[in-house]
Amino acid sequence: MASARNFRRAFQQANVVTPLMGGLSIVAGVGALWKLTRPEYPPRSLAPELKPLPERIRKGLGDDEYYCEEVGATFPADEPPRKLPDLAKHESLLARVLKEKPSLYNYLRDRVTSNGVTIAKCIKTGIDNPSAAGGGEVGIVAGDEESYETFKELFNIIIDRWHRGYPSHAKHTNDLDHHRIARTRIDPTGKYVISCCASALRSIRGFKLPPSISFQERREVERMS
């Protein structure tokens, strides 16, 4: 599947993708808004204003996995190859871990979650994008909730290093008590701050995460909202 950014442009969905910390990813469907503003909902093809875009972008708009030789996005996500490409010039945290532990990929290569997510799906973004610039510092995403357990030998290392100390036995804590939000006026003059918004976003158990979720599954999320 294409990056969440491209998918969002194609279908006008609001996605927040956070690959780490226990599945903090969500698909926040805005189907109701689309229905009010776009008569062609649900979309069956690219929106007219997107069709003139370069092919490398159009290939990333939709349900299909993103493959584009022009930008080097050729790593297969469904069938993990027997051998990884050369990672010598890759800069992500994923690449550093795999270069330190080259046997780890083969150890995980044949594992598949119940939703069909492979280790290749999780690391495709890090393999296709050698540079750590533009949000590619991590290099791995979770395709579904099970990914964190099925491929834990890799995820646990990366999560721990990314957060500079978050061992596999650690528990993420939440405090959603809105009464504890400070009432301090951060800009009493009103010159700089117009508004401030606090939001909490979570995944929905039973649905794949944004890197793997299909359009039809997104529609189901919309119906639940």
N, C-alpha and C positions, 0 to 999 in steps of 0.2 A: 504494500500500500504506500501511497505517496506520503510525504511529510504532512503533519497536521496542518501546517500553514497553508499548503496548497489545497488540501481537501477543504479547508474552511473557505477558501476563495471560491471553490467550485460550487459548493452546496450551501454556502452561507450558514454554516453551522458554527456555533461558538464552542471551541474546544480549549481546554487547558491541559497540557500534557506535562506532568512532572514524573519522570521515570523512576524516581527512587522513593524511599520512605514509605514502604508498605502499601504501594498502590495508590498514591495520592494523585490519581488521574480521574478525569470526569469528562463525559460527553454531555454538554448542556445544550440540548436541542432547542432551537428557536423556530420550530415548525409553525407555531401559531402566527408568529410575525411574518414568516415567509408567505403563508396563506393569505394574509391581509395585503401583502405588497406585491406578490408575484403570482400572476394567474396560472403559470405553468407548473406550479407545485403539485405533486413531487417532481423534481427534475429527472428527466430521462436522458438528457444529453447536456453538453456544455451550454452554459448561458451564452447568448449571442455576443455579448461584450467580451467574452473570454476566447472566442474562436480565433481572433487575430493574433493571439499571443504566440511566442515562439514554441516550436514543438517540444523543446526540453521542458517547458512549463506545462503545456497541455498534457504531456504524458503523466504528469503528477496530479492531474485533476480527475478524481474518480475512485472507483473501488479497487482497481487493479494495482498490483505491486508495482512500484516505480522501477523501471528499467530504462536507462538512457545512456548509450555508449558515448554520446557527445560530452557528458559530464562525468563519465566513469562510474555511473551507478549501475553496476552489472552483477553485483553479488546476489546469488539466488537465496530467497528467503524460505522456500518450502522444502527444498531438498539440500541440506547442508553438504557442500563439497567435501571430499575426503581431505583436502589440504587447503589451508588458508592462503590468500595471496601474500605477497611480501609486505610486511608491516614496517619496514625500516624507516619510512618517511611519515608514518602515522603518528599523530601527536596526542590523541585522546587518552584518557585514563584507561579505557578498555584496551587500547593497543599496548600501553605500558605493561598492564597485567599479563596480557597474552604473550608478550615478548619475554617476560620474566618466567612465565609458566607455560611454555609452548605445548605441553601435553594436555593441558586443561581442555582445549577445544575438542580434541578427539575423545576425551573422557565424557563430554556432554553431547557429542554430535548425534548420537542415536536416540536421545531422549526427546519425547514429545508430550505436551500437555494434553489433557482430555479435549481441549478445543482445537488441537492441531497445531499449536504454536511450537516452533523449533528454536533451537539456539541460534540458528541462522537468521530467523525473523528478528530476534532480539538484538543481534549485533550488526545487522545490515547497515543501519545508519552510520555506525562507527567504521565499518569497512569501506563503504562507498565514499565517505568524507574524510580524507586524510588529515585535513587541517582542523585544529581545535578552535578556530575562529568561528564566529557566527553561531554560538550555542552548541558547538560540537565537542565541548570539553570532556563530557562523560563518555559518549560513544555507545551507549546501550540503553534500550528501552524494554519495558515489560509488555509482552503481548497480551497477557491476561494475568489474573491474580495468581494462578498456579505457577507462573514463570519464576516467581521469587523462591519457591520451594524446589521446583523441578531443576532449576539451574542455579541452586543456591551456592554452589562452590565458586561460581563466578560473581554472582550478584553480591554475596556477602562481603567479598573482598573490596569490590568497587564502592559499595555503600559506605563501608567503614572508612575507606580512604577519602572519599568525597566529603564526608562530614567530619573528617579528622578525628575519628573516634566514635564509631557507632557499631559495637559488636553485634553478632547475630542474636544474642540473647536479650538485647536491649528492647525496650518497649516505648513506642512513640506515645507521648502524653498529649491530651487535648484539654483545653479549658475554654468551653463555649459559653460560659456565663457572661452574658452581655452587661450584667450589672458591674462587672469588674473593669469595664473599659473606662479609662481615665476621662474625666470631664474637663481636663485642662484645655484652655483655649490656646491652640498652638500658634495662632496668628491673631492676636487681639485687634490689630490695626485693620485687618481685612484687606490688606494690600496684596497679599501673595497667595493665600489659600482660599479657594472658592468653595470647595467641598471636600469631604473625606468619607470614604466608604470602606467598611470592613465586610469581607465575604468569606464564607466557608464552602469549599468545594470538595466533594467526595465522589468516589466511584459508586456504581450500583452493582452489588453482588449478583453474579449470574451472567453478566455481560462482559464481553472482551473489552480490553482497554483500547484507547484510540489508535495505537499503531496497528491493531488487528481487526477492529470492529468493522462490520460491513454496513453498507447504507441501510439495508433492511433492519438491521439491529438498531441503528440510530433512530429509525422510524418508530421502533418499539419503545425506545427510551422516550421519544416525544409523546407517545400515547400514555405513558405513565406519568408525565408531568402535568 
